[in-house]
Amino acid sequence: MEFGAAASLALAVFISCLLFINAWRKMFQRGNLPPGPTPLPLVGNLLQVKSSGLLAYLRSLYDVYGPVFTIYIGPRRVMVICGYDALKEAFIDQGDAFVSRGAAPAMERIFHDSGVTLSNNERWKQLRKFSIMTLRDFGMGKRLLEDKITEEARFMVDLFRNTKEEFCEPLIGLHPAAANVIFSIILGDRFDYEDEKFRNVLKSLSDGLVILSSIWGQLYDIFPWIMYYLPGPHNRMFKMFLDFEDLLLDRIKSHQENLDCSSPQDFVDCYLIRKEQEKDNPFSEFSIKNLVPTIMDILLGGLDTVTNTMTHGILYLLKNPEVQGKIYEEIDRVIGQHRTPMYEDRNKMPYTNAVIHEIFRVADNFPLGVNHSVVSNIKFRGYTIPKGTDVMYLLSTVLKDRKYFKDPDNFNPERFLDENGAFKTINASVPFSIGKRNCLAEGLARTEIFMFLTTILQNFSLKSPLDPKDIDLTPQESGISNVAPAYKLSFVPRQGKQ
């Protein structure tokens, strides 16, 4: 009996070793894949990721292997793309091959693998096309959008003025203003800044995005089958997004009860009308299940981009007061003190436009991008990439590509000006990514940031409690998003704006 038990144990160990070796061989059969570090069985390259996080590790591999390399996140093979030229070759020159969305476990749980950002095939095509067209109808690129932004800018300025020059966090005004612009387009209504439920939802969304970009969010993406069952802040993050879903479902129910198909008032009305029109179409993707994630796509994409970019941007202006001074001069000359800024003013304000482009670059909102996937076996830069391979692109390496940006780690708006002081474009300045999967709220974000920033600087001088040399620009988290550090400043009314 004892011999039989020992033999069974030995056989089990032998079979386990064979399976272990077989798994390793399959993982490391590179064929004609891009180069990369040697993976370990089952865990891949994960043990090589240091405490500084995945982003720092991938940047170090870029220095070793160049713009295209292969890593293994557990058993999952991932091709990593760095730098503008390689990104353009993939997402523009071979865009159809890279159009599919890759694995993003944390976001998949938040968005329920639905909406625009994470969906694929027909669902993605239908929802993205509808979203772009409807956003345009309700203001994107039109005067209507500027009116909504101007209205919120007034509320934001009033809030900052009521701080009486006391030091405060910029998000107290930026967050509700940016949210209300999107809510007015999506839901046809805005919230009062003092609305406690509104403030709590914004706080939850902000905290949730911080956790998503932290080591906890990264661990969930790496070990979803383990992290799903473990305690930790990531569970609180998912609860925060569920609370926001509940708010949206309440608003959608109200829209359903009061829907006038002859006179849609906002994005949700248009979606519900389209859903009704296609109720007999078995291939339609217009369902309530897809509506909530689609709203979250637009809101989180626009809200996080605007508030995070503005928070980074104001901090860089505090760090570089001479840049503030040049913007004041341009605002006073082009806009003056007695009318509100308009988006078309940017064409006469090359320096301010250059500053905003440089803020987008250094803010580096989405350094890791969102994963893509290869839809078929392809050739890319001399390598053979198998169908289904996940593709991760480091947008951070594009916005700091030394081929296009001299001294990329320094804040220098002049890089976007030619020798005559006119604004000039730089191909690698693509903070919203490129290709068929680029951010659908890009136009909204660019308009908001120009109008919010010029309105703030038209009305206030920005004052930090710290000497500029002591201001720390280090993000509080760098993962899916580069989360701006927390800081305080004083909004001092400019002369004539008391």
Secondary structure, 3 states (H helix, E strand, C coil): CHHHHHHHHHHHHHHHHHHHHHHHHHHCCCCCCCCCCCCECCCECHHHCCCCCHHHHHHHHHHHHCCEEEEEECCEEEEEEECHHHHHHHHHHCHHHHCEECCCHHHHHHHCCCCCCCCCHHHHHHHHHHHHHHHHHCCCCCHHHHHHHHHHHHHHHHHHHCCCCCCECCHHHHHHHHHHHHHHHHCCCCCCCCCHHHHHHHHHHHHHHHHHHCHHHHHHHHCHHHHCCCCCHHHHHHHHHHHHHHHHHHHHHHHHHCCCCCCCCCHHHHHHHHHHHCCCCCCCCCCHHHHHHHHHHHHHHHHHHHHHHHHHHHHHHHHCHHHHHHHHHHHHHHCCCCCCCCHHHHHHCHHHHHHHHHHHHHHCCCCCCCCEECCCCEEECCEEECCCCEEEEEHHHHHCCCCCCCCCCCCCHHHHECCCCCECCCCCCCCCCCCCCCCCCHHHHHHHHHHHHHHHHHHEEEECCCCHHHCCCCCCEECCCEECCCCCEEEEECCCCC
